Amino acid sequence: MKKPYLLPIILTIGILTASLGTLHAIQPVIKDMEQAATAFLDSLSSELKEKATFPISDEERMNWHFVPKTGERNGVNLKDLNDVQEARLADLLSTSLSPRGKKKVENIQDLESVLFMLEKADHRDPELYYTTIFGDPSKGDWGWRFEGHHLSLNYTIADGKLLAVSPNFWGANPAKVPSGPREGLRTLKGEEDLAREFVLSLTEKQRKIAIIADKAPKDIYTGADKEVSPLDSQGIKVSQLEKNQLLGFTRIINEYLQNMPADVASDRWEKLRKAGVDTIEFAWAGSTDVGEAHYYRIQGPTFLIEYDNIQNKANHIHAVWRDFDGDFGRDILKEHHLHHH
């Protein structure tokens, strides 16, 4: 039986490629997403539907953030929904994420309950996660967003094709739950452990290239910017790795890809592979010791992954995937319209 979220790796001289099955199989995923989004909207009252929807061209598309906000996000939150509407939303999330990604989403929401117990603050609420639909899922260009504290999932679809799944933000506070019913839970375990294992697998000479600073920055550099450009070229390139180190590096990227359905992950991998894998850079800043502040980024010609674990005594993770020309499908939609209209 195939393992749907495994990326079988083929290593060649200085170049990393992947075999991920049939790339065109992404179309059924998009059809399921369209049907689930339509069913969710149909389950809403006219008042809630008006609250949940915006035109695809609206500036609200770029109004994203990962900090806790009360009454400042647009869309419908979980408090607005009855059981049937919540079930339709769960269906939409299930079509848009892998089971593994959906479990991470649930854990991130649950961490709000942990924070409420630790802080007794009203803005720590697992129901303050908002759904917003842009355009009409039953026709034309459309997109949707699911967002709250430490989570922002953004999807863009045009003519039945998935154009973008970024920005894609995941966070965890606490990164490791210190006590209570969820004690020991590590929601973003792979994002941290696989990167540390990789940097420690480097030779001393390679580590001097990969580790760009002894101290980690205060946070990810891109923050919640609406548009991002490549950061300074720093770190070690894929072309500078030994063959036995390539698998460890690929496992980090795979951890982020596996949040999406297998066919979506396959499509994303193929795009970054075509853009050039050997020039992708890995840069680390801060300590390599467990429990101490650290940061890393993986940057290729078309994309950027940023991660940090710095706040709250290095027990608070931020991790994001950005596309330089694809966030919110903005530039891709422009090109798509030029070629198709």
C-alpha positions as CSV (number, residue, x, y, z in Angstrom):
1,M,0.0,0.0,0.0
2,K,1.3,3.5,-0.9
3,K,2.1,5.8,2.0
4,P,0.5,9.0,0.7
5,Y,2.5,11.6,2.6
6,L,5.9,10.0,2.1
7,L,8.3,11.8,-0.4
8,P,10.5,9.0,-1.9
9,I,13.8,10.7,-2.5
10,I,16.1,10.2,-5.5
11,L,19.6,11.6,-5.0
12,T,21.7,12.6,-8.0
13,I,25.0,14.5,-8.3
14,G,24.4,17.8,-6.5
15,I,20.7,17.8,-7.4
16,L,17.7,16.7,-5.4
17,T,14.6,15.4,-7.1
18,A,11.5,13.6,-6.0
19,S,9.0,11.1,-7.3
20,L,5.6,12.0,-6.0
21,G,3.1,10.2,-8.2
22,T,0.8,11.8,-10.8
23,L,0.9,15.6,-10.6
24,H,-2.4,16.1,-12.4
25,A,-4.2,14.2,-9.7
26,I,-4.5,17.5,-7.8
27,Q,-7.7,18.3,-9.8
28,P,-10.0,16.1,-7.6
29,V,-8.7,17.8,-4.5
30,I,-9.7,21.2,-5.9
31,K,-13.2,19.9,-6.9
32,D,-13.7,18.5,-3.4
33,M,-12.5,21.9,-1.9
34,E,-15.0,23.8,-4.2
35,Q,-17.9,21.5,-3.2
36,A,-17.0,21.7,0.5
37,A,-16.7,25.5,0.4
38,T,-20.1,25.8,-1.4
39,A,-21.7,23.4,1.1
40,F,-20.3,25.5,4.0
41,L,-21.7,28.8,2.5
42,D,-25.1,27.1,1.8
43,S,-25.3,26.2,5.4
44,L,-25.0,29.8,6.6
45,S,-27.8,32.2,7.2
46,S,-27.9,35.2,4.9
47,E,-26.5,37.4,7.7
48,L,-23.6,35.0,8.3
49,K,-22.9,34.5,4.6
50,E,-22.6,38.3,4.2
51,K,-20.2,38.3,7.1
52,A,-18.1,35.4,5.7
53,T,-17.7,36.5,2.1
54,F,-15.7,39.2,0.2
55,P,-14.9,39.7,-3.5
56,I,-11.7,37.9,-4.6
57,S,-10.1,41.3,-5.4
58,D,-10.9,42.8,-2.0
59,E,-7.9,44.1,0.0
60,E,-9.1,42.0,2.9
61,R,-7.4,39.1,1.1
62,M,-4.0,40.5,2.3
63,N,-5.3,41.4,5.8
64,W,-3.7,38.5,7.6
65,H,-1.9,38.0,10.9
66,F,-1.0,35.4,13.4
67,V,-1.3,37.3,16.7
68,P,-4.3,36.9,19.0
69,K,-7.0,39.4,18.0
70,T,-10.4,39.9,19.6
71,G,-13.1,41.4,17.3
72,E,-10.5,42.6,14.7
73,R,-10.6,39.7,12.2
74,N,-13.2,39.5,9.4
75,G,-15.2,36.4,8.6
76,V,-17.2,34.1,10.8
77,N,-15.6,32.5,13.8
78,L,-16.5,29.3,15.5
79,K,-18.7,31.0,18.1
80,D,-21.0,32.1,15.1
81,L,-21.6,28.6,13.9
82,N,-24.0,25.9,14.9
83,D,-23.2,22.2,14.9
84,V,-24.2,21.7,11.3
85,Q,-22.2,24.7,10.1
86,E,-19.2,23.6,12.1
87,A,-19.4,20.1,10.5
88,R,-19.4,21.7,7.0
89,L,-16.3,23.8,8.0
90,A,-14.6,20.6,9.2
91,D,-15.3,19.1,5.8
92,L,-13.7,22.1,4.1
93,L,-10.6,21.8,6.3
94,S,-10.4,18.1,5.7
95,T,-10.3,18.6,1.9
96,S,-7.7,21.3,2.2
97,L,-5.3,19.6,4.6
98,S,-3.7,16.2,5.1
99,P,-4.9,14.3,8.2
100,R,-1.6,15.2,9.7
101,G,-2.1,18.9,8.9
102,K,-5.6,18.9,10.3
103,K,-4.4,17.4,13.5
104,K,-1.8,20.2,13.8
105,V,-4.6,22.7,13.3
106,E,-6.7,21.1,16.1
107,N,-3.6,21.1,18.4
108,I,-2.9,24.8,17.7
109,Q,-6.5,25.6,18.6
110,D,-6.3,23.4,21.8
111,L,-3.2,25.4,22.9
112,E,-5.5,28.4,23.3
113,S,-7.2,26.5,26.2
114,V,-3.7,25.7,27.6
115,L,-2.8,29.4,27.5
116,F,-6.2,30.3,29.1
117,M,-5.4,28.1,32.0
118,L,-1.9,29.5,32.3
119,E,-2.8,33.2,31.8
120,K,-6.5,33.5,32.6
121,A,-6.8,35.9,29.6
122,D,-10.1,36.1,27.7
123,H,-8.4,36.5,24.3
124,R,-7.1,32.9,24.7
125,D,-10.1,31.2,23.1
126,P,-10.0,28.1,20.9
127,E,-13.2,29.3,19.2
128,L,-11.7,32.6,17.9
129,Y,-10.7,31.1,14.6
130,Y,-12.3,32.8,11.5
131,T,-13.3,31.5,8.1
132,T,-13.4,33.9,5.2
133,I,-14.4,33.1,1.6
134,F,-13.3,35.3,-1.3
135,G,-15.2,35.1,-4.5
136,D,-17.7,32.3,-5.5
137,P,-16.4,28.7,-5.1
138,S,-19.0,27.5,-7.6
139,K,-17.6,29.6,-10.5
140,G,-14.6,31.7,-11.5
141,D,-11.7,32.7,-9.3
142,W,-12.0,32.3,-5.6
143,G,-10.0,31.7,-2.4
144,W,-10.5,31.1,1.3
145,R,-8.8,31.6,4.6
146,F,-8.9,30.0,8.0
147,E,-7.1,32.1,10.6
148,G,-6.6,32.8,14.3
149,H,-3.8,32.9,16.8
150,H,-0.8,31.1,15.5
151,L,-2.6,29.9,12.3
152,S,-3.2,31.4,8.9
153,L,-4.1,29.1,6.0
154,N,-4.7,30.9,2.6
155,Y,-5.8,29.2,-0.6
156,T,-6.3,30.6,-4.1
157,I,-8.1,28.8,-6.9
158,A,-8.8,29.9,-10.5
159,D,-10.5,27.9,-13.3
160,G,-10.4,24.8,-11.1
161,K,-6.7,25.1,-10.6
162,L,-5.0,25.6,-7.2
163,L,-2.7,28.6,-7.7
164,A,-1.5,29.2,-4.2
165,V,-1.5,27.9,-0.6
166,S,0.4,30.7,1.0
167,P,1.0,32.5,3.3
168,N,0.9,29.3,5.4
169,F,1.6,30.1,9.0
170,W,1.8,27.7,12.0
171,G,2.7,28.5,15.6
172,A,2.8,26.8,18.9
173,N,2.8,28.4,22.4
174,P,3.8,26.5,24.5
175,A,6.0,24.6,22.0
176,K,6.1,21.9,24.7
177,V,3.2,21.9,27.1
178,P,4.8,22.1,30.6
179,S,1.9,20.7,32.7
180,G,-1.8,19.8,32.8
181,P,-3.9,17.3,30.7
182,R,-1.8,18.0,27.6
183,E,1.6,17.9,29.3
184,G,4.4,17.0,26.9
185,L,2.4,17.9,23.8
186,R,4.7,19.2,21.0
187,T,2.5,20.5,18.2
188,L,5.4,21.4,15.9
189,K,7.9,18.8,17.0
190,G,9.1,17.9,13.5
191,E,9.7,21.5,12.4
192,E,12.2,21.8,15.3
193,D,13.8,18.4,15.6
194,L,14.4,17.7,12.0
195,A,16.2,21.0,11.4
196,R,18.3,20.5,14.5
197,E,19.2,17.0,13.4
198,F,20.2,18.3,10.0
199,V,22.4,21.2,11.2
200,L,24.2,18.8,13.7
201,S,24.8,16.4,10.8
202,L,26.9,19.0,9.0
203,T,30.7,18.9,9.2
204,E,32.5,21.6,11.2
205,K,33.4,23.3,8.0
206,Q,29.8,23.2,6.7
207,R,28.4,24.4,10.0
208,K,30.5,27.5,9.7
209,I,28.7,28.3,6.5
210,A,25.2,27.3,7.6
211,I,25.2,29.0,11.1
212,I,25.0,32.7,10.2
213,A,24.8,34.1,13.8
214,D,25.4,33.0,17.3
215,K,22.3,34.8,18.5
216,A,18.8,34.2,17.1
217,P,16.8,37.2,15.9
218,K,13.7,38.4,17.9
219,D,11.3,36.8,15.5
220,I,10.9,35.7,11.8
221,Y,12.1,38.5,9.5
222,T,9.0,38.6,7.3
223,G,6.5,38.9,10.1
224,A,3.0,39.3,8.7
225,D,4.2,41.3,5.6
226,K,1.6,41.3,2.8
227,E,4.4,40.8,0.3
228,V,7.8,39.4,0.7
229,S,11.1,39.5,-1.3
230,P,14.1,37.1,-0.9
231,L,16.1,37.7,2.2
232,D,19.9,38.1,2.0
233,S,21.6,35.1,0.5
234,Q,23.2,33.3,3.4
235,G,23.8,29.8,4.6
236,I,24.7,26.5,3.0
237,K,23.4,25.6,-0.4
238,V,22.0,22.1,-1.4
239,S,24.9,21.9,-3.9
240,Q,27.4,22.0,-0.9
241,L,25.8,19.1,0.9
242,E,27.1,15.5,0.9
243,K,24.7,12.9,-0.5
244,N,24.1,11.4,2.9
245,Q,23.0,14.9,4.2
246,L,20.4,15.5,1.4
247,L,17.8,13.2,2.9
248,G,17.9,15.0,6.2
249,F,17.5,18.4,4.5
250,T,14.6,17.1,2.4
251,R,12.9,15.8,5.5
252,I,12.6,19.4,6.8
253,I,10.9,20.6,3.7
254,N,8.7,17.5,3.7
255,E,7.5,18.3,7.2
256,Y,6.0,21.6,5.8
257,L,4.7,20.0,2.6
258,Q,3.0,17.2,4.5
259,N,0.5,19.6,6.1
260,M,-1.3,19.6,2.7
261,P,-3.1,16.8,0.9
262,A,-0.6,14.5,-0.9
263,D,-1.4,15.8,-4.4
264,V,-1.0,19.4,-3.3
265,A,2.3,18.5,-1.6
266,S,3.4,16.8,-4.8
267,D,2.5,19.8,-6.9
268,R,4.4,22.2,-4.6
269,W,7.5,20.0,-4.6
270,E,7.5,19.8,-8.4
271,K,7.3,23.6,-8.7
272,L,10.3,24.2,-6.3
273,R,12.2,21.4,-8.1
274,K,11.7,23.0,-11.5
275,A,12.8,26.4,-10.0
276,G,16.1,24.8,-9.0
277,V,16.8,22.7,-5.9
278,D,20.6,22.9,-5.9
279,T,20.5,26.7,-5.1
280,I,18.2,26.3,-2.1
281,E,19.9,27.6,1.0
282,F,19.6,26.6,4.7
283,A,20.6,29.2,7.3
284,W,20.6,28.7,11.1
285,A,21.0,31.4,13.9
286,G,21.3,30.9,17.6
287,S,22.1,27.8,19.7
288,T,21.9,24.2,18.5
289,D,21.1,23.0,22.1
290,V,17.6,21.8,23.0
291,G,15.8,24.4,25.0
292,E,17.8,27.4,23.8
293,A,16.7,30.2,21.4
294,H,17.2,29.4,17.7
295,Y,16.0,30.3,14.2
296,Y,16.4,28.9,10.7
297,R,15.3,29.6,7.2
298,I,15.2,27.7,4.0
299,Q,15.1,29.9,0.9
300,G,14.9,28.9,-2.8
301,P,14.3,30.9,-6.0
302,T,10.6,31.0,-5.5
303,F,9.9,30.3,-1.8
304,L,10.9,30.9,1.8
305,I,10.4,28.9,5.0
306,E,11.1,30.8,8.2
307,Y,11.0,29.3,11.7
308,D,12.0,30.5,15.2
309,N,11.7,29.3,18.7
310,I,12.8,32.3,20.8
311,Q,10.1,33.7,23.0
312,N,9.0,32.3,26.4
313,K,12.5,30.9,27.1
314,A,12.6,29.2,23.7
315,N,9.2,27.5,24.2
316,H,7.2,29.4,21.5
317,I,7.4,28.5,17.8
318,H,6.6,30.5,14.7
319,A,6.8,28.8,11.3
320,V,5.7,30.1,7.9
321,W,5.9,29.2,4.2
322,R,5.9,32.2,1.8
323,D,6.0,32.3,-2.0
324,F,7.7,35.3,-3.5
325,D,5.4,35.5,-6.5
326,G,2.5,33.4,-5.3
327,D,1.3,34.6,-1.9
328,F,-2.5,35.0,-2.1
329,G,-2.2,34.0,-5.7
330,R,-1.6,37.7,-6.4
331,D,1.0,37.7,-9.2
332,I,-0.1,34.3,-10.5
333,L,-3.7,35.5,-10.9
334,K,-2.5,38.4,-12.9
335,E,-0.4,36.2,-15.2
336,H,-3.3,33.7,-15.4
337,H,-5.7,36.4,-16.6
338,L,-3.3,37.7,-19.2
339,H,-3.0,34.3,-20.7
340,H,-6.6,33.2,-20.5
341,H,-8.5,36.4,-21.2
